[in-house]
Amino acid sequence: MLRWTITFIIIAIVAGILGFGGVAGTAAGIAKVLFFIFIVLFILSLIRSGVKR
């Protein structure tokens, strides 16, 4: 999941440099969503691993 987030961030940066506004905005939006999903899953995995001990 984190790998996809980094991929979309890189696509957004490259598209922004080259002037493709729509593509950059879309890729940045996808990267934001994936980043927050990754953070939530990471926190949930920390909580679940703490409960088992």
mmJSON file of the N, C-alpha and C atoms, coordinates in Angstrom:
{"data_MODEL":{"atom_site":{
"group_PDB":["ATOM","ATOM","ATOM","ATOM","ATOM","ATOM","ATOM","ATOM","ATOM","ATOM","ATOM","ATOM","ATOM","ATOM","ATOM","ATOM","ATOM","ATOM","ATOM","ATOM","ATOM","ATOM","ATOM","ATOM","ATOM","ATOM","ATOM","ATOM","ATOM","ATOM","ATOM","ATOM","ATOM","ATOM","ATOM","ATOM","ATOM","ATOM","ATOM","ATOM","ATOM","ATOM","ATOM","ATOM","ATOM","ATOM","ATOM","ATOM","ATOM","ATOM","ATOM","ATOM","ATOM","ATOM","ATOM","ATOM","ATOM","ATOM","ATOM","ATOM","ATOM","ATOM","ATOM","ATOM","ATOM","ATOM","ATOM","ATOM","ATOM","ATOM","ATOM","ATOM","ATOM","ATOM","ATOM","ATOM","ATOM","ATOM","ATOM","ATOM","ATOM","ATOM","ATOM","ATOM","ATOM","ATOM","ATOM","ATOM","ATOM","ATOM","ATOM","ATOM","ATOM","ATOM","ATOM","ATOM","ATOM","ATOM","ATOM","ATOM","ATOM","ATOM","ATOM","ATOM","ATOM","ATOM","ATOM","ATOM","ATOM","ATOM","ATOM","ATOM","ATOM","ATOM","ATOM","ATOM","ATOM","ATOM","ATOM","ATOM","ATOM","ATOM","ATOM","ATOM","ATOM","ATOM","ATOM","ATOM","ATOM","ATOM","ATOM","ATOM","ATOM","ATOM","ATOM","ATOM","ATOM","ATOM","ATOM","ATOM","ATOM","ATOM","ATOM","ATOM","ATOM","ATOM","ATOM","ATOM","ATOM","ATOM","ATOM","ATOM","ATOM","ATOM","ATOM","ATOM","ATOM","ATOM","ATOM"],
"id":[1,2,3,4,5,6,7,8,9,10,11,12,13,14,15,16,17,18,19,20,21,22,23,24,25,26,27,28,29,30,31,32,33,34,35,36,37,38,39,40,41,42,43,44,45,46,47,48,49,50,51,52,53,54,55,56,57,58,59,60,61,62,63,64,65,66,67,68,69,70,71,72,73,74,75,76,77,78,79,80,81,82,83,84,85,86,87,88,89,90,91,92,93,94,95,96,97,98,99,100,101,102,103,104,105,106,107,108,109,110,111,112,113,114,115,116,117,118,119,120,121,122,123,124,125,126,127,128,129,130,131,132,133,134,135,136,137,138,139,140,141,142,143,144,145,146,147,148,149,150,151,152,153,154,155,156,157,158,159],
"type_symbol":["N","C","C","N","C","C","N","C","C","N","C","C","N","C","C","N","C","C","N","C","C","N","C","C","N","C","C","N","C","C","N","C","C","N","C","C","N","C","C","N","C","C","N","C","C","N","C","C","N","C","C","N","C","C","N","C","C","N","C","C","N","C","C","N","C","C","N","C","C","N","C","C","N","C","C","N","C","C","N","C","C","N","C","C","N","C","C","N","C","C","N","C","C","N","C","C","N","C","C","N","C","C","N","C","C","N","C","C","N","C","C","N","C","C","N","C","C","N","C","C","N","C","C","N","C","C","N","C","C","N","C","C","N","C","C","N","C","C","N","C","C","N","C","C","N","C","C","N","C","C","N","C","C","N","C","C","N","C","C"],
"label_atom_id":["N","CA","C","N","CA","C","N","CA","C","N","CA","C","N","CA","C","N","CA","C","N","CA","C","N","CA","C","N","CA","C","N","CA","C","N","CA","C","N","CA","C","N","CA","C","N","CA","C","N","CA","C","N","CA","C","N","CA","C","N","CA","C","N","CA","C","N","CA","C","N","CA","C","N","CA","C","N","CA","C","N","CA","C","N","CA","C","N","CA","C","N","CA","C","N","CA","C","N","CA","C","N","CA","C","N","CA","C","N","CA","C","N","CA","C","N","CA","C","N","CA","C","N","CA","C","N","CA","C","N","CA","C","N","CA","C","N","CA","C","N","CA","C","N","CA","C","N","CA","C","N","CA","C","N","CA","C","N","CA","C","N","CA","C","N","CA","C","N","CA","C","N","CA","C","N","CA","C","N","CA","C","N","CA","C"],
"label_alt_id":[null,null,null,null,null,null,null,null,null,null,null,null,null,null,null,null,null,null,null,null,null,null,null,null,null,null,null,null,null,null,null,null,null,null,null,null,null,null,null,null,null,null,null,null,null,null,null,null,null,null,null,null,null,null,null,null,null,null,null,null,null,null,null,null,null,null,null,null,null,null,null,null,null,null,null,null,null,null,null,null,null,null,null,null,null,null,null,null,null,null,null,null,null,null,null,null,null,null,null,null,null,null,null,null,null,null,null,null,null,null,null,null,null,null,null,null,null,null,null,null,null,null,null,null,null,null,null,null,null,null,null,null,null,null,null,null,null,null,null,null,null,null,null,null,null,null,null,null,null,null,null,null,null,null,null,null,null,null,null],
"label_comp_id":["MET","MET","MET","LEU","LEU","LEU","ARG","ARG","ARG","TRP","TRP","TRP","THR","THR","THR","ILE","ILE","ILE","THR","THR","THR","PHE","PHE","PHE","ILE","ILE","ILE","ILE","ILE","ILE","ILE","ILE","ILE","ALA","ALA","ALA","ILE","ILE","ILE","VAL","VAL","VAL","ALA","ALA","ALA","GLY","GLY","GLY","ILE","ILE","ILE","LEU","LEU","LEU","GLY","GLY","GLY","PHE","PHE","PHE","GLY","GLY","GLY","GLY","GLY","GLY","VAL","VAL","VAL","ALA","ALA","ALA","GLY","GLY","GLY","THR","THR","THR","ALA","ALA","ALA","ALA","ALA","ALA","GLY","GLY","GLY","ILE","ILE","ILE","ALA","ALA","ALA","LYS","LYS","LYS","VAL","VAL","VAL","LEU","LEU","LEU","PHE","PHE","PHE","PHE","PHE","PHE","ILE","ILE","ILE","PHE","PHE","PHE","ILE","ILE","ILE","VAL","VAL","VAL","LEU","LEU","LEU","PHE","PHE","PHE","ILE","ILE","ILE","LEU","LEU","LEU","SER","SER","SER","LEU","LEU","LEU","ILE","ILE","ILE","ARG","ARG","ARG","SER","SER","SER","GLY","GLY","GLY","VAL","VAL","VAL","LYS","LYS","LYS","ARG","ARG","ARG"],
"label_asym_id":["A","A","A","A","A","A","A","A","A","A","A","A","A","A","A","A","A","A","A","A","A","A","A","A","A","A","A","A","A","A","A","A","A","A","A","A","A","A","A","A","A","A","A","A","A","A","A","A","A","A","A","A","A","A","A","A","A","A","A","A","A","A","A","A","A","A","A","A","A","A","A","A","A","A","A","A","A","A","A","A","A","A","A","A","A","A","A","A","A","A","A","A","A","A","A","A","A","A","A","A","A","A","A","A","A","A","A","A","A","A","A","A","A","A","A","A","A","A","A","A","A","A","A","A","A","A","A","A","A","A","A","A","A","A","A","A","A","A","A","A","A","A","A","A","A","A","A","A","A","A","A","A","A","A","A","A","A","A","A"],
"label_entity_id":["1","1","1","1","1","1","1","1","1","1","1","1","1","1","1","1","1","1","1","1","1","1","1","1","1","1","1","1","1","1","1","1","1","1","1","1","1","1","1","1","1","1","1","1","1","1","1","1","1","1","1","1","1","1","1","1","1","1","1","1","1","1","1","1","1","1","1","1","1","1","1","1","1","1","1","1","1","1","1","1","1","1","1","1","1","1","1","1","1","1","1","1","1","1","1","1","1","1","1","1","1","1","1","1","1","1","1","1","1","1","1","1","1","1","1","1","1","1","1","1","1","1","1","1","1","1","1","1","1","1","1","1","1","1","1","1","1","1","1","1","1","1","1","1","1","1","1","1","1","1","1","1","1","1","1","1","1","1","1"],
"label_seq_id":[1,1,1,2,2,2,3,3,3,4,4,4,5,5,5,6,6,6,7,7,7,8,8,8,9,9,9,10,10,10,11,11,11,12,12,12,13,13,13,14,14,14,15,15,15,16,16,16,17,17,17,18,18,18,19,19,19,20,20,20,21,21,21,22,22,22,23,23,23,24,24,24,25,25,25,26,26,26,27,27,27,28,28,28,29,29,29,30,30,30,31,31,31,32,32,32,33,33,33,34,34,34,35,35,35,36,36,36,37,37,37,38,38,38,39,39,39,40,40,40,41,41,41,42,42,42,43,43,43,44,44,44,45,45,45,46,46,46,47,47,47,48,48,48,49,49,49,50,50,50,51,51,51,52,52,52,53,53,53],
"pdbx_PDB_ins_code":[null,null,null,null,null,null,null,null,null,null,null,null,null,null,null,null,null,null,null,null,null,null,null,null,null,null,null,null,null,null,null,null,null,null,null,null,null,null,null,null,null,null,null,null,null,null,null,null,null,null,null,null,null,null,null,null,null,null,null,null,null,null,null,null,null,null,null,null,null,null,null,null,null,null,null,null,null,null,null,null,null,null,null,null,null,null,null,null,null,null,null,null,null,null,null,null,null,null,null,null,null,null,null,null,null,null,null,null,null,null,null,null,null,null,null,null,null,null,null,null,null,null,null,null,null,null,null,null,null,null,null,null,null,null,null,null,null,null,null,null,null,null,null,null,null,null,null,null,null,null,null,null,null,null,null,null,null,null,null],
"Cartn_x":[0.828,0.0,0.87,1.898,2.789,3.518,3.838,4.515,3.627,2.317,1.393,1.301,1.29,1.235,2.444,3.617,4.843,4.824,4.313,4.224,3.342,2.17,1.267,1.806,2.551,3.169,4.209,5.006,6.011,5.338,4.252,3.512,2.971,2.444,1.898,2.988,4.165,5.264,5.736,5.927,6.381,5.33,4.065,3.007,2.898,3.11,3.079,4.216,5.389,6.547,6.309,5.726,5.507,4.268,3.475,2.329,1.015,0.925,-0.329,-1.13,-1.874,-2.584,-3.606,-4.413,-5.458,-4.888,-3.852,-3.216,-2.545,-1.889,-1.203,-2.203,-3.323,-4.342,-4.949,-5.216,-5.787,-4.814,-3.56,-2.557,-2.323,-2.316,-2.138,-3.329,-4.522,-5.713,-5.681,-5.298,-5.195,-4.119,-2.999,-1.92,-2.372,-3.153,-3.656,-4.562,-5.482,-6.414,-5.656,-4.726,-3.956,-3.11,-2.578,-1.759,-2.597,-3.792,-4.631,-5.127,-5.418,-5.791,-4.623,-3.406,-2.219,-2.039,-2.206,-2.043,-3.07,-4.325,-5.371,-5.061,-4.663,-4.337,-3.121,-2.148,-0.972,-1.347,-2.185,-2.613,-3.428,-4.312,-5.094,-4.203,-3.178,-2.281,-1.484,-1.126,-0.448,-1.361,-2.613,-3.576,-3.816,-3.992,-4.253,-3.055,-1.851,-0.688,-0.497,-0.913,-0.846,-1.864,-3.019,-4.097,-3.743,-3.063,-2.739,-1.724,-0.905,0.136,-0.376],
"Cartn_y":[-1.191,0.0,1.251,1.244,2.405,2.58,1.483,1.546,2.244,1.957,2.616,4.107,4.455,5.864,6.614,6.044,6.682,6.781,5.741,5.766,6.908,7.072,8.133,9.516,9.643,10.922,11.289,10.319,10.573,10.947,10.247,10.591,12.008,12.388,13.735,14.788,14.526,15.495,15.657,14.532,14.596,15.285,14.939,15.558,17.048,17.424,18.834,19.614,19.021,19.683,19.853,18.838,18.896,19.701,20.106,20.955,20.235,18.98,18.242,18.38,19.465,19.786,18.756,18.288,17.325,16.001,15.541,14.272,14.41,15.539,15.749,15.8,16.474,16.56,15.204,14.437,13.105,12.188,12.184,11.33,11.754,13.053,13.53,13.132,13.202,12.786,11.307,10.485,9.047,8.767,9.475,9.282,9.649,10.713,11.116,10.042,9.549,8.518,7.263,6.809,5.608,5.825,7.031,7.321,7.208,7.79,7.729,6.315,5.553,4.145,3.378,3.633,2.986,3.332,4.599,5.024,4.335,4.282,3.634,2.152,1.47,0.047,-0.182,0.721,0.614,0.761,1.734,1.943,0.749,0.239,-0.929,-2.143,-2.323,-3.461,-3.286,-2.06,-1.823,-2.135,-1.736,-1.996,-3.495,-4.184,-5.629,-6.395,-5.993,-6.695,-6.426,-5.27,-4.963,-5.719,-6.009,-6.717,-8.187,-8.783,-10.215,-10.523,-9.577,-9.845,-9.816],
"Cartn_z":[0.0,0.0,0.0,0.814,0.864,-0.464,-1.123,-2.42,-3.451,-3.433,-4.358,-4.056,-2.779,-2.393,-2.934,-2.756,-3.246,-4.767,-5.429,-6.888,-7.371,-6.745,-7.177,-6.823,-5.732,-5.398,-6.464,-6.885,-7.916,-9.237,-9.591,-10.812,-10.725,-9.562,-9.393,-9.52,-8.957,-9.041,-10.48,-11.177,-12.566,-13.443,-13.257,-14.055,-13.746,-12.483,-12.121,-12.755,-12.813,-13.434,-14.929,-15.56,-17.001,-17.388,-16.41,-16.696,-16.94,-16.593,-16.743,-15.455,-15.33,-14.087,-13.675,-14.629,-14.3,-13.825,-14.51,-14.131,-12.764,-12.533,-11.261,-10.113,-10.331,-9.287,-8.968,-9.996,-9.8,-9.075,-9.507,-8.87,-7.421,-7.166,-5.79,-4.924,-5.468,-4.719,-4.375,-5.331,-5.085,-4.035,-4.124,-3.157,-1.752,-1.623,-0.303,0.282,-0.531,-0.058,0.363,-0.468,-0.132,1.116,1.282,2.461,3.725,3.72,4.917,5.194,4.151,4.356,4.968,4.469,5.011,6.487,6.846,8.242,9.141,8.706,9.504,9.696,8.618,8.74,9.63,9.56,10.414,11.89,12.204,13.593,14.087,13.227,13.621,13.866,13.072,13.287,14.575,14.912,16.192,17.364,17.266,18.342,18.488,17.362,17.415,17.956,17.622,18.136,19.626,20.093,21.518,22.329,21.751,22.445,22.619,21.676,21.742,22.822,23.202,24.192,25.59],
"occupancy":[1.0,1.0,1.0,1.0,1.0,1.0,1.0,1.0,1.0,1.0,1.0,1.0,1.0,1.0,1.0,1.0,1.0,1.0,1.0,1.0,1.0,1.0,1.0,1.0,1.0,1.0,1.0,1.0,1.0,1.0,1.0,1.0,1.0,1.0,1.0,1.0,1.0,1.0,1.0,1.0,1.0,1.0,1.0,1.0,1.0,1.0,1.0,1.0,1.0,1.0,1.0,1.0,1.0,1.0,1.0,1.0,1.0,1.0,1.0,1.0,1.0,1.0,1.0,1.0,1.0,1.0,1.0,1.0,1.0,1.0,1.0,1.0,1.0,1.0,1.0,1.0,1.0,1.0,1.0,1.0,1.0,1.0,1.0,1.0,1.0,1.0,1.0,1.0,1.0,1.0,1.0,1.0,1.0,1.0,1.0,1.0,1.0,1.0,1.0,1.0,1.0,1.0,1.0,1.0,1.0,1.0,1.0,1.0,1.0,1.0,1.0,1.0,1.0,1.0,1.0,1.0,1.0,1.0,1.0,1.0,1.0,1.0,1.0,1.0,1.0,1.0,1.0,1.0,1.0,1.0,1.0,1.0,1.0,1.0,1.0,1.0,1.0,1.0,1.0,1.0,1.0,1.0,1.0,1.0,1.0,1.0,1.0,1.0,1.0,1.0,1.0,1.0,1.0,1.0,1.0,1.0,1.0,1.0,1.0],
"B_iso_or_equiv":[0.0,0.0,0.0,0.0,0.0,0.0,0.0,0.0,0.0,0.0,0.0,0.0,0.0,0.0,0.0,0.0,0.0,0.0,0.0,0.0,0.0,0.0,0.0,0.0,0.0,0.0,0.0,0.0,0.0,0.0,0.0,0.0,0.0,0.0,0.0,0.0,0.0,0.0,0.0,0.0,0.0,0.0,0.0,0.0,0.0,0.0,0.0,0.0,0.0,0.0,0.0,0.0,0.0,0.0,0.0,0.0,0.0,0.0,0.0,0.0,0.0,0.0,0.0,0.0,0.0,0.0,0.0,0.0,0.0,0.0,0.0,0.0,0.0,0.0,0.0,0.0,0.0,0.0,0.0,0.0,0.0,0.0,0.0,0.0,0.0,0.0,0.0,0.0,0.0,0.0,0.0,0.0,0.0,0.0,0.0,0.0,0.0,0.0,0.0,0.0,0.0,0.0,0.0,0.0,0.0,0.0,0.0,0.0,0.0,0.0,0.0,0.0,0.0,0.0,0.0,0.0,0.0,0.0,0.0,0.0,0.0,0.0,0.0,0.0,0.0,0.0,0.0,0.0,0.0,0.0,0.0,0.0,0.0,0.0,0.0,0.0,0.0,0.0,0.0,0.0,0.0,0.0,0.0,0.0,0.0,0.0,0.0,0.0,0.0,0.0,0.0,0.0,0.0,0.0,0.0,0.0,0.0,0.0,0.0],
"pdbx_formal_charge":[null,null,null,null,null,null,null,null,null,null,null,null,null,null,null,null,null,null,null,null,null,null,null,null,null,null,null,null,null,null,null,null,null,null,null,null,null,null,null,null,null,null,null,null,null,null,null,null,null,null,null,null,null,null,null,null,null,null,null,null,null,null,null,null,null,null,null,null,null,null,null,null,null,null,null,null,null,null,null,null,null,null,null,null,null,null,null,null,null,null,null,null,null,null,null,null,null,null,null,null,null,null,null,null,null,null,null,null,null,null,null,null,null,null,null,null,null,null,null,null,null,null,null,null,null,null,null,null,null,null,null,null,null,null,null,null,null,null,null,null,null,null,null,null,null,null,null,null,null,null,null,null,null,null,null,null,null,null,null],
"auth_seq_id":[1,1,1,2,2,2,3,3,3,4,4,4,5,5,5,6,6,6,7,7,7,8,8,8,9,9,9,10,10,10,11,11,11,12,12,12,13,13,13,14,14,14,15,15,15,16,16,16,17,17,17,18,18,18,19,19,19,20,20,20,21,21,21,22,22,22,23,23,23,24,24,24,25,25,25,26,26,26,27,27,27,28,28,28,29,29,29,30,30,30,31,31,31,32,32,32,33,33,33,34,34,34,35,35,35,36,36,36,37,37,37,38,38,38,39,39,39,40,40,40,41,41,41,42,42,42,43,43,43,44,44,44,45,45,45,46,46,46,47,47,47,48,48,48,49,49,49,50,50,50,51,51,51,52,52,52,53,53,53],
"auth_comp_id":["MET","MET","MET","LEU","LEU","LEU","ARG","ARG","ARG","TRP","TRP","TRP","THR","THR","THR","ILE","ILE","ILE","THR","THR","THR","PHE","PHE","PHE","ILE","ILE","ILE","ILE","ILE","ILE","ILE","ILE","ILE","ALA","ALA","ALA","ILE","ILE","ILE","VAL","VAL","VAL","ALA","ALA","ALA","GLY","GLY","GLY","ILE","ILE","ILE","LEU","LEU","LEU","GLY","GLY","GLY","PHE","PHE","PHE","GLY","GLY","GLY","GLY","GLY","GLY","VAL","VAL","VAL","ALA","ALA","ALA","GLY","GLY","GLY","THR","THR","THR","ALA","ALA","ALA","ALA","ALA","ALA","GLY","GLY","GLY","ILE","ILE","ILE","ALA","ALA","ALA","LYS","LYS","LYS","VAL","VAL","VAL","LEU","LEU","LEU","PHE","PHE","PHE","PHE","PHE","PHE","ILE","ILE","ILE","PHE","PHE","PHE","ILE","ILE","ILE","VAL","VAL","VAL","LEU","LEU","LEU","PHE","PHE","PHE","ILE","ILE","ILE","LEU","LEU","LEU","SER","SER","SER","LEU","LEU","LEU","ILE","ILE","ILE","ARG","ARG","ARG","SER","SER","SER","GLY","GLY","GLY","VAL","VAL","VAL","LYS","LYS","LYS","ARG","ARG","ARG"],
"auth_asym_id":["A","A","A","A","A","A","A","A","A","A","A","A","A","A","A","A","A","A","A","A","A","A","A","A","A","A","A","A","A","A","A","A","A","A","A","A","A","A","A","A","A","A","A","A","A","A","A","A","A","A","A","A","A","A","A","A","A","A","A","A","A","A","A","A","A","A","A","A","A","A","A","A","A","A","A","A","A","A","A","A","A","A","A","A","A","A","A","A","A","A","A","A","A","A","A","A","A","A","A","A","A","A","A","A","A","A","A","A","A","A","A","A","A","A","A","A","A","A","A","A","A","A","A","A","A","A","A","A","A","A","A","A","A","A","A","A","A","A","A","A","A","A","A","A","A","A","A","A","A","A","A","A","A","A","A","A","A","A","A"],
"auth_atom_id":["N","CA","C","N","CA","C","N","CA","C","N","CA","C","N","CA","C","N","CA","C","N","CA","C","N","CA","C","N","CA","C","N","CA","C","N","CA","C","N","CA","C","N","CA","C","N","CA","C","N","CA","C","N","CA","C","N","CA","C","N","CA","C","N","CA","C","N","CA","C","N","CA","C","N","CA","C","N","CA","C","N","CA","C","N","CA","C","N","CA","C","N","CA","C","N","CA","C","N","CA","C","N","CA","C","N","CA","C","N","CA","C","N","CA","C","N","CA","C","N","CA","C","N","CA","C","N","CA","C","N","CA","C","N","CA","C","N","CA","C","N","CA","C","N","CA","C","N","CA","C","N","CA","C","N","CA","C","N","CA","C","N","CA","C","N","CA","C","N","CA","C","N","CA","C","N","CA","C","N","CA","C","N","CA","C"],
"pdbx_PDB_model_num":[1,1,1,1,1,1,1,1,1,1,1,1,1,1,1,1,1,1,1,1,1,1,1,1,1,1,1,1,1,1,1,1,1,1,1,1,1,1,1,1,1,1,1,1,1,1,1,1,1,1,1,1,1,1,1,1,1,1,1,1,1,1,1,1,1,1,1,1,1,1,1,1,1,1,1,1,1,1,1,1,1,1,1,1,1,1,1,1,1,1,1,1,1,1,1,1,1,1,1,1,1,1,1,1,1,1,1,1,1,1,1,1,1,1,1,1,1,1,1,1,1,1,1,1,1,1,1,1,1,1,1,1,1,1,1,1,1,1,1,1,1,1,1,1,1,1,1,1,1,1,1,1,1,1,1,1,1,1,1]
}}}
